[in-house]
């Protein structure tokens, strides 16, 4: 038998491309961090992003482990 894999080669998204859609920051390893009102306001104004919040709450090693870094 032949081993055939059908893949479309979808590009992996980066955390900068993903919107934060709620009141929490969810990390790829399953950790969840509730966002403060200030964090949500800064996100809506474009003054911060998910990578900066991941560094703030989980340290630089966590942000470096995110896809696209």
PDB file of N, CA, C, O and CB in Angstrom:
ATOM      1  N   UNK A   1       0.832  -1.188   0.000  1.00  0.00           N
ATOM      2  CA  UNK A   1       0.000   0.000   0.000  1.00  0.00           C
ATOM      3  C   UNK A   1       0.873   1.246   0.000  1.00  0.00           C
ATOM      4  O   UNK A   1       1.983   1.266   0.532  1.00  0.00           O
ATOM      5  CB  UNK A   1      -0.945   0.001   1.208  1.00  0.00           C
ATOM      6  N   UNK A   2       0.341   2.246  -0.599  1.00  0.00           N
ATOM      7  CA  UNK A   2       1.030   3.535  -0.624  1.00  0.00           C
ATOM      8  C   UNK A   2       0.517   4.411   0.513  1.00  0.00           C
ATOM      9  O   UNK A   2      -0.675   4.441   0.821  1.00  0.00           O
ATOM     10  CB  UNK A   2       0.832   4.242  -1.991  1.00  0.00           C
ATOM     11  N   UNK A   3       1.435   5.104   1.105  1.00  0.00           N
ATOM     12  CA  UNK A   3       1.060   6.043   2.164  1.00  0.00           C
ATOM     13  C   UNK A   3       0.806   7.398   1.515  1.00  0.00           C
ATOM     14  O   UNK A   3       1.738   8.106   1.134  1.00  0.00           O
ATOM     15  CB  UNK A   3       2.175   6.142   3.273  1.00  0.00           C
ATOM     16  N   UNK A   4      -0.453   7.739   1.400  1.00  0.00           N
ATOM     17  CA  UNK A   4      -0.832   8.987   0.735  1.00  0.00           C
ATOM     18  C   UNK A   4      -1.427   9.924   1.776  1.00  0.00           C
ATOM     19  O   UNK A   4      -2.372   9.569   2.481  1.00  0.00           O
ATOM     20  CB  UNK A   4      -1.846   8.728  -0.431  1.00  0.00           C
ATOM     21  N   UNK A   5      -0.877  11.098   1.862  1.00  0.00           N
ATOM     22  CA  UNK A   5      -1.445  12.123   2.728  1.00  0.00           C
ATOM     23  C   UNK A   5      -1.926  13.269   1.862  1.00  0.00           C
ATOM     24  O   UNK A   5      -1.195  13.811   1.032  1.00  0.00           O
ATOM     25  CB  UNK A   5      -0.412  12.615   3.780  1.00  0.00           C
ATOM     26  N   UNK A   6      -3.139  13.605   2.080  1.00  0.00           N
ATOM     27  CA  UNK A   6      -3.715  14.723   1.342  1.00  0.00           C
ATOM     28  C   UNK A   6      -3.669  15.943   2.244  1.00  0.00           C
ATOM     29  O   UNK A   6      -4.409  16.024   3.225  1.00  0.00           O
ATOM     30  CB  UNK A   6      -5.179  14.415   0.874  1.00  0.00           C
ATOM     31  N   UNK A   7      -2.834  16.858   1.929  1.00  0.00           N
ATOM     32  CA  UNK A   7      -2.730  18.076   2.713  1.00  0.00           C
ATOM     33  C   UNK A   7      -2.791  19.274   1.799  1.00  0.00           C
ATOM     34  O   UNK A   7      -2.323  19.248   0.661  1.00  0.00           O
ATOM     35  CB  UNK A   7      -1.442  18.094   3.538  1.00  0.00           C
ATOM     36  N   UNK A   8      -3.370  20.297   2.319  1.00  0.00           N
ATOM     37  CA  UNK A   8      -3.495  21.509   1.519  1.00  0.00           C
ATOM     38  C   UNK A   8      -2.401  22.511   1.840  1.00  0.00           C
ATOM     39  O   UNK A   8      -2.282  23.545   1.183  1.00  0.00           O
ATOM     40  CB  UNK A   8      -4.852  22.143   1.737  1.00  0.00           C
ATOM     41  N   UNK A   9      -1.608  22.202   2.846  1.00  0.00           N
ATOM     42  CA  UNK A   9      -0.539  23.110   3.176  1.00  0.00           C
ATOM     43  C   UNK A   9      -1.011  24.448   3.706  1.00  0.00           C
ATOM     44  O   UNK A   9      -0.498  25.490   3.298  1.00  0.00           O
ATOM     45  CB  UNK A   9       0.301  23.323   1.995  1.00  0.00           C
ATOM     46  N   UNK A  10      -1.976  24.436   4.607  1.00  0.00           N
ATOM     47  CA  UNK A  10      -2.448  25.690   5.187  1.00  0.00           C
ATOM     48  C   UNK A  10      -1.322  26.332   5.981  1.00  0.00           C
ATOM     49  O   UNK A  10      -0.625  25.643   6.725  1.00  0.00           O
ATOM     50  CB  UNK A  10      -3.688  25.457   6.085  1.00  0.00           C
ATOM     51  N   UNK A  11      -1.134  27.623   5.841  1.00  0.00           N
ATOM     52  CA  UNK A  11      -0.083  28.285   6.605  1.00  0.00           C
ATOM     53  C   UNK A  11      -0.467  28.355   8.088  1.00  0.00           C
ATOM     54  O   UNK A  11      -1.635  28.537   8.431  1.00  0.00           O
ATOM     55  CB  UNK A  11       0.181  29.703   6.045  1.00  0.00           C
ATOM     56  N   UNK A  12       0.518  28.211   8.941  1.00  0.00           N
ATOM     57  CA  UNK A  12       0.275  28.311  10.375  1.00  0.00           C
ATOM     58  C   UNK A  12       0.067  29.773  10.734  1.00  0.00           C
ATOM     59  O   UNK A  12       0.825  30.640  10.299  1.00  0.00           O
ATOM     60  CB  UNK A  12       1.450  27.699  11.190  1.00  0.00           C
ATOM     61  N   UNK A  13      -0.955  30.042  11.524  1.00  0.00           N
ATOM     62  CA  UNK A  13      -1.215  31.432  11.901  1.00  0.00           C
ATOM     63  C   UNK A  13      -0.304  31.825  13.059  1.00  0.00           C
ATOM     64  O   UNK A  13       0.177  30.975  13.809  1.00  0.00           O
ATOM     65  CB  UNK A  13      -2.706  31.634  12.286  1.00  0.00           C
ATOM     66  N   UNK A  14      -0.084  33.098  13.185  1.00  0.00           N
ATOM     67  CA  UNK A  14       0.712  33.604  14.295  1.00  0.00           C
ATOM     68  C   UNK A  14      -0.221  34.289  15.273  1.00  0.00           C
ATOM     69  O   UNK A  14      -1.349  34.645  14.934  1.00  0.00           O
ATOM     70  CB  UNK A  14       1.822  34.577  13.803  1.00  0.00           C
ATOM     71  N   UNK A  15       0.266  34.468  16.495  1.00  0.00           N
ATOM     72  CA  UNK A  15      -0.590  35.069  17.517  1.00  0.00           C
ATOM     73  C   UNK A  15      -0.968  36.502  17.167  1.00  0.00           C
ATOM     74  O   UNK A  15      -2.029  36.979  17.570  1.00  0.00           O
ATOM     75  CB  UNK A  15       0.104  35.035  18.868  1.00  0.00           C
ATOM     76  N   UNK A  16      -0.110  37.191  16.423  1.00  0.00           N
ATOM     77  CA  UNK A  16      -0.438  38.567  16.037  1.00  0.00           C
ATOM     78  C   UNK A  16      -1.623  38.617  15.082  1.00  0.00           C
ATOM     79  O   UNK A  16      -2.324  39.627  15.024  1.00  0.00           O
ATOM     80  CB  UNK A  16       0.771  39.238  15.396  1.00  0.00           C
ATOM     81  N   UNK A  17      -1.855  37.547  14.334  1.00  0.00           N
ATOM     82  CA  UNK A  17      -2.945  37.520  13.360  1.00  0.00           C
ATOM     83  C   UNK A  17      -4.276  37.139  13.991  1.00  0.00           C
ATOM     84  O   UNK A  17      -5.328  37.343  13.387  1.00  0.00           O
ATOM     85  CB  UNK A  17      -2.617  36.554  12.244  1.00  0.00           C
ATOM     86  N   UNK A  18      -4.242  36.589  15.199  1.00  0.00           N
ATOM     87  CA  UNK A  18      -5.461  36.109  15.839  1.00  0.00           C
ATOM     88  C   UNK A  18      -6.068  37.196  16.723  1.00  0.00           C
ATOM     89  O   UNK A  18      -5.362  37.792  17.537  1.00  0.00           O
ATOM     90  CB  UNK A  18      -5.172  34.847  16.665  1.00  0.00           C
ATOM     91  N   UNK A  19      -7.351  37.457  16.577  1.00  0.00           N
ATOM     92  CA  UNK A  19      -7.981  38.446  17.441  1.00  0.00           C
ATOM     93  C   UNK A  19      -8.224  37.864  18.832  1.00  0.00           C
ATOM     94  O   UNK A  19      -8.382  36.653  18.985  1.00  0.00           O
ATOM     95  CB  UNK A  19      -9.302  38.935  16.824  1.00  0.00           C
ATOM     96  N   UNK A  20      -8.253  38.724  19.835  1.00  0.00           N
ATOM     97  CA  UNK A  20      -8.660  38.301  21.175  1.00  0.00           C
ATOM     98  C   UNK A  20     -10.147  38.596  21.251  1.00  0.00           C
ATOM     99  O   UNK A  20     -10.557  39.754  21.172  1.00  0.00           O
ATOM    100  CB  UNK A  20      -7.837  39.046  22.332  1.00  0.00           C
ATOM    101  N   UNK A  21     -10.951  37.565  21.401  1.00  0.00           N
ATOM    102  CA  UNK A  21     -12.398  37.708  21.256  1.00  0.00           C
ATOM    103  C   UNK A  21     -13.159  37.756  22.574  1.00  0.00           C
ATOM    104  O   UNK A  21     -14.390  37.766  22.577  1.00  0.00           O
ATOM    105  CB  UNK A  21     -12.924  36.588  20.438  1.00  0.00           C
ATOM    106  N   UNK A  22     -12.458  37.784  23.668  1.00  0.00           N
ATOM    107  CA  UNK A  22     -13.170  37.790  24.935  1.00  0.00           C
ATOM    108  C   UNK A  22     -12.358  38.453  26.022  1.00  0.00           C
ATOM    109  O   UNK A  22     -11.516  39.313  25.765  1.00  0.00           O
ATOM    110  CB  UNK A  22     -13.529  36.385  25.345  1.00  0.00           C
ATOM    111  N   UNK A  23     -12.630  38.031  27.240  1.00  0.00           N
ATOM    112  CA  UNK A  23     -11.987  38.631  28.399  1.00  0.00           C
ATOM    113  C   UNK A  23     -10.813  37.822  28.899  1.00  0.00           C
ATOM    114  O   UNK A  23     -10.312  38.074  29.995  1.00  0.00           O
ATOM    115  CB  UNK A  23     -12.978  38.804  29.500  1.00  0.00           C
ATOM    116  N   UNK A  24     -10.360  36.846  28.111  1.00  0.00           N
ATOM    117  CA  UNK A  24      -9.242  36.012  28.539  1.00  0.00           C
ATOM    118  C   UNK A  24      -8.219  35.870  27.418  1.00  0.00           C
ATOM    119  O   UNK A  24      -8.540  36.001  26.237  1.00  0.00           O
ATOM    120  CB  UNK A  24      -9.741  34.630  28.983  1.00  0.00           C
ATOM    121  N   UNK A  25      -6.974  35.598  27.820  1.00  0.00           N
ATOM    122  CA  UNK A  25      -5.908  35.282  26.887  1.00  0.00           C
ATOM    123  C   UNK A  25      -5.639  33.792  27.049  1.00  0.00           C
ATOM    124  O   UNK A  25      -5.213  33.353  28.117  1.00  0.00           O
ATOM    125  CB  UNK A  25      -4.609  36.154  27.145  1.00  0.00           C
ATOM    126  N   UNK A  26      -5.883  33.015  26.007  1.00  0.00           N
ATOM    127  CA  UNK A  26      -5.676  31.565  26.050  1.00  0.00           C
ATOM    128  C   UNK A  26      -4.362  31.230  25.365  1.00  0.00           C
ATOM    129  O   UNK A  26      -4.139  31.604  24.213  1.00  0.00           O
ATOM    130  CB  UNK A  26      -6.857  30.808  25.376  1.00  0.00           C
ATOM    131  N   UNK A  27      -3.498  30.528  26.074  1.00  0.00           N
ATOM    132  CA  UNK A  27      -2.200  30.139  25.542  1.00  0.00           C
ATOM    133  C   UNK A  27      -2.304  28.776  24.877  1.00  0.00           C
ATOM    134  O   UNK A  27      -3.201  28.001  25.211  1.00  0.00           O
ATOM    135  CB  UNK A  27      -1.133  30.120  26.655  1.00  0.00           C
ATOM    136  N   UNK A  28      -1.407  28.463  23.941  1.00  0.00           N
ATOM    137  CA  UNK A  28      -1.460  27.179  23.248  1.00  0.00           C
ATOM    138  C   UNK A  28      -1.323  25.968  24.177  1.00  0.00           C
ATOM    139  O   UNK A  28      -1.812  24.884  23.856  1.00  0.00           O
ATOM    140  CB  UNK A  28      -0.379  27.131  22.213  1.00  0.00           C
ATOM    141  N   UNK A  29      -0.664  26.147  25.321  1.00  0.00           N
ATOM    142  CA  UNK A  29      -0.499  25.019  26.241  1.00  0.00           C
ATOM    143  C   UNK A  29      -1.683  24.856  27.192  1.00  0.00           C
ATOM    144  O   UNK A  29      -1.646  23.997  28.073  1.00  0.00           O
ATOM    145  CB  UNK A  29       0.772  25.192  27.043  1.00  0.00           C
ATOM    146  N   UNK A  30      -2.725  25.662  27.031  1.00  0.00           N
ATOM    147  CA  UNK A  30      -3.945  25.498  27.814  1.00  0.00           C
ATOM    148  C   UNK A  30      -4.106  26.481  28.958  1.00  0.00           C
ATOM    149  O   UNK A  30      -5.172  26.536  29.571  1.00  0.00           O
ATOM    150  CB  UNK A  30      -3.994  24.133  28.353  1.00  0.00           C
ATOM    151  N   UNK A  31      -3.091  27.248  29.258  1.00  0.00           N
ATOM    152  CA  UNK A  31      -3.222  28.230  30.333  1.00  0.00           C
ATOM    153  C   UNK A  31      -4.138  29.356  29.883  1.00  0.00           C
ATOM    154  O   UNK A  31      -4.147  29.749  28.716  1.00  0.00           O
ATOM    155  CB  UNK A  31      -1.839  28.788  30.748  1.00  0.00           C
ATOM    156  N   UNK A  32      -4.911  29.867  30.841  1.00  0.00           N
ATOM    157  CA  UNK A  32      -5.855  30.944  30.550  1.00  0.00           C
ATOM    158  C   UNK A  32      -5.613  32.073  31.541  1.00  0.00           C
ATOM    159  O   UNK A  32      -5.506  31.845  32.746  1.00  0.00           O
ATOM    160  CB  UNK A  32      -7.336  30.442  30.622  1.00  0.00           C
ATOM    161  N   UNK A  33      -5.529  33.282  31.023  1.00  0.00           N
ATOM    162  CA  UNK A  33      -5.318  34.455  31.866  1.00  0.00           C
ATOM    163  C   UNK A  33      -6.459  35.436  31.641  1.00  0.00           C
ATOM    164  O   UNK A  33      -6.630  35.935  30.529  1.00  0.00           O
ATOM    165  CB  UNK A  33      -3.945  35.124  31.567  1.00  0.00           C
ATOM    166  N   UNK A  34      -7.250  35.724  32.688  1.00  0.00           N
ATOM    167  CA  UNK A  34      -8.279  36.758  32.540  1.00  0.00           C
ATOM    168  C   UNK A  34      -7.612  38.109  32.283  1.00  0.00           C
ATOM    169  O   UNK A  34      -6.591  38.426  32.892  1.00  0.00           O
ATOM    170  CB  UNK A  34      -9.186  36.826  33.805  1.00  0.00           C
ATOM    171  N   UNK A  35      -8.183  38.892  31.391  1.00  0.00           N
ATOM    172  CA  UNK A  35      -7.634  40.206  31.074  1.00  0.00           C
ATOM    173  C   UNK A  35      -8.324  41.272  31.906  1.00  0.00           C
ATOM    174  O   UNK A  35      -9.531  41.207  32.139  1.00  0.00           O
ATOM    175  CB  UNK A  35      -7.785  40.514  29.575  1.00  0.00           C
ATOM    176  N   UNK A  36      -7.556  42.246  32.348  1.00  0.00           N
ATOM    177  CA  UNK A  36      -8.121  43.347  33.108  1.00  0.00           C
ATOM    178  C   UNK A  36      -8.835  44.302  32.162  1.00  0.00           C
ATOM    179  O   UNK A  36      -8.702  44.208  30.942  1.00  0.00           O
ATOM    180  CB  UNK A  36      -7.026  44.083  33.907  1.00  0.00           C
ATOM    181  N   UNK A  37      -9.587  45.216  32.743  1.00  0.00           N
ATOM    182  CA  UNK A  37     -10.266  46.226  31.938  1.00  0.00           C
ATOM    183  C   UNK A  37      -9.227  47.050  31.172  1.00  0.00           C
ATOM    184  O   UNK A  37      -9.426  47.389  30.006  1.00  0.00           O
ATOM    185  CB  UNK A  37     -11.150  47.144  32.832  1.00  0.00           C
ATOM    186  N   UNK A  38      -8.111  47.368  31.851  1.00  0.00           N
ATOM    187  CA  UNK A  38      -7.042  48.147  31.225  1.00  0.00           C
ATOM    188  C   UNK A  38      -6.448  47.397  30.030  1.00  0.00           C
ATOM    189  O   UNK A  38      -6.209  47.996  28.980  1.00  0.00           O
ATOM    190  CB  UNK A  38      -5.940  48.467  32.252  1.00  0.00           C
ATOM    191  N   UNK A  39      -6.208  46.087  30.183  1.00  0.00           N
ATOM    192  CA  UNK A  39      -5.677  45.283  29.074  1.00  0.00           C
ATOM    193  C   UNK A  39      -6.626  45.314  27.882  1.00  0.00           C
ATOM    194  O   UNK A  39      -6.195  45.494  26.743  1.00  0.00           O
ATOM    195  CB  UNK A  39      -5.440  43.828  29.524  1.00  0.00           C
ATOM    196  N   UNK A  40      -7.917  45.139  28.148  1.00  0.00           N
ATOM    197  CA  UNK A  40      -8.905  45.133  27.061  1.00  0.00           C
ATOM    198  C   UNK A  40      -8.989  46.488  26.383  1.00  0.00           C
ATOM    199  O   UNK A  40      -9.156  46.559  25.165  1.00  0.00           O
ATOM    200  CB  UNK A  40     -10.281  44.734  27.590  1.00  0.00           C
ATOM    201  N   UNK A  41      -8.875  47.580  27.162  1.00  0.00           N
ATOM    202  CA  UNK A  41      -8.913  48.922  26.589  1.00  0.00           C
ATOM    203  C   UNK A  41      -7.683  49.145  25.707  1.00  0.00           C
ATOM    204  O   UNK A  41      -7.797  49.681  24.604  1.00  0.00           O
ATOM    205  CB  UNK A  41      -8.984  49.993  27.707  1.00  0.00           C
ATOM    206  N   UNK A  42      -6.511  48.735  26.192  1.00  0.00           N
ATOM    207  CA  UNK A  42      -5.292  48.907  25.403  1.00  0.00           C
ATOM    208  C   UNK A  42      -5.350  48.086  24.119  1.00  0.00           C
ATOM    209  O   UNK A  42      -4.853  48.528  23.083  1.00  0.00           O
ATOM    210  CB  UNK A  42      -4.062  48.510  26.225  1.00  0.00           C
ATOM    211  N   UNK A  43      -5.950  46.899  24.172  1.00  0.00           N
ATOM    212  CA  UNK A  43      -6.127  46.088  22.966  1.00  0.00           C
ATOM    213  C   UNK A  43      -7.024  46.791  21.962  1.00  0.00           C
ATOM    214  O   UNK A  43      -6.716  46.843  20.771  1.00  0.00           O
ATOM    215  CB  UNK A  43      -6.710  44.720  23.321  1.00  0.00           C
ATOM    216  N   UNK A  44      -8.138  47.332  22.446  1.00  0.00           N
ATOM    217  CA  UNK A  44      -9.081  47.975  21.525  1.00  0.00           C
ATOM    218  C   UNK A  44      -8.482  49.233  20.896  1.00  0.00           C
ATOM    219  O   UNK A  44      -8.853  49.601  19.781  1.00  0.00           O
ATOM    220  CB  UNK A  44     -10.380  48.327  22.258  1.00  0.00           C
ATOM    221  N   UNK A  45      -7.565  49.893  21.594  1.00  0.00           N
ATOM    222  CA  UNK A  45      -6.907  51.081  21.051  1.00  0.00           C
ATOM    223  C   UNK A  45      -5.677  50.744  20.221  1.00  0.00           C
ATOM    224  O   UNK A  45      -5.063  51.629  19.625  1.00  0.00           O
ATOM    225  CB  UNK A  45      -6.518  52.009  22.170  1.00  0.00           C
ATOM    226  N   UNK A  46      -5.320  49.472  20.182  1.00  0.00           N
ATOM    227  CA  UNK A  46      -4.163  49.049  19.401  1.00  0.00           C
ATOM    228  C   UNK A  46      -2.831  49.354  20.073  1.00  0.00           C
ATOM    229  O   UNK A  46      -1.799  49.394  19.403  1.00  0.00           O
ATOM    230  CB  UNK A  46      -4.200  49.702  18.061  1.00  0.00           C
ATOM    231  N   UNK A  47      -2.836  49.572  21.391  1.00  0.00           N
ATOM    232  CA  UNK A  47      -1.620  49.920  22.119  1.00  0.00           C
ATOM    233  C   UNK A  47      -0.860  48.691  22.627  1.00  0.00           C
ATOM    234  O   UNK A  47       0.267  48.815  23.106  1.00  0.00           O
ATOM    235  CB  UNK A  47      -1.965  50.820  23.284  1.00  0.00           C
ATOM    236  N   UNK A  48      -1.461  47.529  22.528  1.00  0.00           N
ATOM    237  CA  UNK A  48      -0.811  46.279  22.921  1.00  0.00           C
ATOM    238  C   UNK A  48      -1.335  45.173  22.016  1.00  0.00           C
ATOM    239  O   UNK A  48      -2.274  45.381  21.248  1.00  0.00           O
ATOM    240  CB  UNK A  48      -1.073  45.943  24.435  1.00  0.00           C
ATOM    241  N   UNK A  49      -0.727  44.009  22.109  1.00  0.00           N
ATOM    242  CA  UNK A  49      -1.196  42.867  21.332  1.00  0.00           C
ATOM    243  C   UNK A  49      -1.058  41.604  22.173  1.00  0.00           C
ATOM    244  O   UNK A  49      -0.599  41.656  23.314  1.00  0.00           O
ATOM    245  CB  UNK A  49      -0.404  42.734  19.999  1.00  0.00           C
ATOM    246  N   UNK A  50      -1.453  40.482  21.611  1.00  0.00           N
ATOM    247  CA  UNK A  50      -1.465  39.222  22.350  1.00  0.00           C
ATOM    248  C   UNK A  50      -0.061  38.810  22.779  1.00  0.00           C
ATOM    249  O   UNK A  50       0.116  38.282  23.877  1.00  0.00           O
ATOM    250  CB  UNK A  50      -2.092  38.121  21.502  1.00  0.00           C
ATOM    251  N   UNK A  51       0.928  39.041  21.941  1.00  0.00           N
ATOM    252  CA  UNK A  51       2.300  38.655  22.299  1.00  0.00           C
ATOM    253  C   UNK A  51       2.789  39.455  23.512  1.00  0.00           C
ATOM    254  O   UNK A  51       3.421  38.888  24.403  1.00  0.00           O
ATOM    255  CB  UNK A  51       3.254  38.871  21.098  1.00  0.00           C
ATOM    256  N   UNK A  52       2.510  40.739  23.557  1.00  0.00           N
ATOM    257  CA  UNK A  52       2.929  41.551  24.698  1.00  0.00           C
ATOM    258  C   UNK A  52       2.212  41.121  25.977  1.00  0.00           C
ATOM    259  O   UNK A  52       2.814  41.099  27.051  1.00  0.00           O
ATOM    260  CB  UNK A  52       2.662  43.033  24.421  1.00  0.00           C
ATOM    261  N   UNK A  53       0.938  40.781  25.862  1.00  0.00           N
ATOM    262  CA  UNK A  53       0.200  40.316  27.032  1.00  0.00           C
ATOM    263  C   UNK A  53       0.725  38.960  27.516  1.00  0.00           C
ATOM    264  O   UNK A  53       0.803  38.721  28.721  1.00  0.00           O
ATOM    265  CB  UNK A  53      -1.298  40.218  26.710  1.00  0.00           C
ATOM    266  N   UNK A  54       1.085  38.075  26.582  1.00  0.00           N
ATOM    267  CA  UNK A  54       1.645  36.784  26.967  1.00  0.00           C
ATOM    268  C   UNK A  54       2.955  36.981  27.716  1.00  0.00           C
ATOM    269  O   UNK A  54       3.222  36.276  28.689  1.00  0.00           O
ATOM    270  CB  UNK A  54       1.862  35.894  25.730  1.00  0.00           C
ATOM    271  N   UNK A  55       3.771  37.923  27.279  1.00  0.00           N
ATOM    272  CA  UNK A  55       5.025  38.220  27.969  1.00  0.00           C
ATOM    273  C   UNK A  55       4.749  38.793  29.356  1.00  0.00           C
ATOM    274  O   UNK A  55       5.434  38.449  30.320  1.00  0.00           O
ATOM    275  CB  UNK A  55       5.877  39.203  27.146  1.00  0.00           C
ATOM    276  N   UNK A  56       3.759  39.654  29.457  1.00  0.00           N
ATOM    277  CA  UNK A  56       3.418  40.279  30.734  1.00  0.00           C
ATOM    278  C   UNK A  56       2.974  39.232  31.761  1.00  0.00           C
ATOM    279  O   UNK A  56       3.425  39.260  32.906  1.00  0.00           O
ATOM    280  CB  UNK A  56       2.312  41.326  30.533  1.00  0.00           C
ATOM    281  N   UNK A  57       2.109  38.327  31.364  1.00  0.00           N
ATOM    282  CA  UNK A  57       1.526  37.387  32.306  1.00  0.00           C
ATOM    283  C   UNK A  57       2.311  36.086  32.469  1.00  0.00           C
ATOM    284  O   UNK A  57       2.323  35.505  33.554  1.00  0.00           O
ATOM    285  CB  UNK A  57       0.146  37.071  31.880  1.00  0.00           C
ATOM    286  N   UNK A  58       2.960  35.628  31.411  1.00  0.00           N
ATOM    287  CA  UNK A  58       3.583  34.311  31.457  1.00  0.00           C
ATOM    288  C   UNK A  58       5.090  34.349  31.286  1.00  0.00           C
ATOM    289  O   UNK A  58       5.737  33.303  31.336  1.00  0.00           O
ATOM    290  CB  UNK A  58       2.990  33.440  30.406  1.00  0.00           C
ATOM    291  N   UNK A  59       5.665  35.523  31.086  1.00  0.00           N
ATOM    292  CA  UNK A  59       7.115  35.649  30.949  1.00  0.00           C
ATOM    293  C   UNK A  59       7.575  35.548  29.508  1.00  0.00           C
ATOM    294  O   UNK A  59       6.822  35.103  28.642  1.00  0.00           O
ATOM    295  CB  UNK A  59       7.804  34.595  31.769  1.00  0.00           C
ATOM    296  N   UNK A  60       8.815  35.962  29.246  1.00  0.00           N
ATOM    297  CA  UNK A  60       9.330  35.985  27.878  1.00  0.00           C
ATOM    298  C   UNK A  60       9.446  34.602  27.242  1.00  0.00           C
ATOM    299  O   UNK A  60       9.320  34.478  26.024  1.00  0.00           O
ATOM    300  CB  UNK A  60      10.670  36.648  27.861  1.00  0.00           C
ATOM    301  N   UNK A  61       9.681  33.569  28.035  1.00  0.00           N
ATOM    302  CA  UNK A  61       9.801  32.219  27.471  1.00  0.00           C
ATOM    303  C   UNK A  61       8.473  31.767  26.868  1.00  0.00           C
ATOM    304  O   UNK A  61       8.464  31.070  25.853  1.00  0.00           O
ATOM    305  CB  UNK A  61      10.261  31.218  28.552  1.00  0.00           C
ATOM    306  N   UNK A  62       7.358  32.152  27.475  1.00  0.00           N
ATOM    307  CA  UNK A  62       6.045  31.760  26.952  1.00  0.00           C
ATOM    308  C   UNK A  62       5.763  32.442  25.621  1.00  0.00           C
ATOM    309  O   UNK A  62       5.249  31.814  24.695  1.00  0.00           O
ATOM    310  CB  UNK A  62       4.940  32.100  27.961  1.00  0.00           C
ATOM    311  N   UNK A  63       6.093  33.708  25.526  1.00  0.00           N
ATOM    312  CA  UNK A  63       5.853  34.433  24.273  1.00  0.00           C
ATOM    313  C   UNK A  63       6.747  33.900  23.170  1.00  0.00           C
ATOM    314  O   UNK A  63       6.340  33.862  22.009  1.00  0.00           O
ATOM    315  CB  UNK A  63       6.089  35.940  24.461  1.00  0.00           C
ATOM    316  N   UNK A  64       7.951  33.490  23.512  1.00  0.00           N
ATOM    317  CA  UNK A  64       8.880  32.955  22.503  1.00  0.00           C
ATOM    318  C   UNK A  64       8.410  31.609  21.996  1.00  0.00           C
ATOM    319  O   UNK A  64       8.747  31.228  20.875  1.00  0.00           O
ATOM    320  CB  UNK A  64      10.296  32.827  23.080  1.00  0.00           C
ATOM    321  N   UNK A  65       7.642  30.878  22.783  1.00  0.00           N
ATOM    322  CA  UNK A  65       7.154  29.562  22.379  1.00  0.00           C
ATOM    323  C   UNK A  65       5.927  29.644  21.470  1.00  0.00           C
ATOM    324  O   UNK A  65       5.491  28.628  20.928  1.00  0.00           O
ATOM    325  CB  UNK A  65       6.825  28.739  23.605  1.00  0.00           C
ATOM    326  N   UNK A  66       5.368  30.840  21.300  1.00  0.00           N
ATOM    327  CA  UNK A  66       4.183  30.986  20.470  1.00  0.00           C
ATOM    328  C   UNK A  66       4.538  30.854  19.004  1.00  0.00           C
ATOM    329  O   UNK A  66       5.641  31.215  18.594  1.00  0.00           O
ATOM    330  CB  UNK A  66       3.507  32.324  20.730  1.00  0.00           C
ATOM    331  N   UNK A  67       3.605  30.335  18.205  1.00  0.00           N
ATOM    332  CA  UNK A  67       3.863  30.231  16.767  1.00  0.00           C
ATOM    333  C   UNK A  67       4.121  31.602  16.164  1.00  0.00           C
ATOM    334  O   UNK A  67       3.521  32.598  16.569  1.00  0.00           O
ATOM    335  CB  UNK A  67       2.684  29.557  16.054  1.00  0.00           C
ATOM    336  N   UNK A  68       5.019  31.638  15.196  1.00  0.00           N
ATOM    337  CA  UNK A  68       5.285  32.880  14.501  1.00  0.00           C
ATOM    338  C   UNK A  68       6.351  33.729  15.134  1.00  0.00           C
ATOM    339  O   UNK A  68       6.570  34.862  14.708  1.00  0.00           O
ATOM    340  CB  UNK A  68       4.057  33.657  14.404  1.00  0.00           C
ATOM    341  N   UNK A  69       7.024  33.210  16.145  1.00  0.00           N
ATOM    342  CA  UNK A  69       8.085  34.001  16.779  1.00  0.00           C
ATOM    343  C   UNK A  69       9.451  33.551  16.339  1.00  0.00           C
ATOM    344  O   UNK A  69      10.456  34.110  16.778  1.00  0.00           O
ATOM    345  CB  UNK A  69       7.987  33.916  18.285  1.00  0.00           C
TER     346      UNK A  69
END
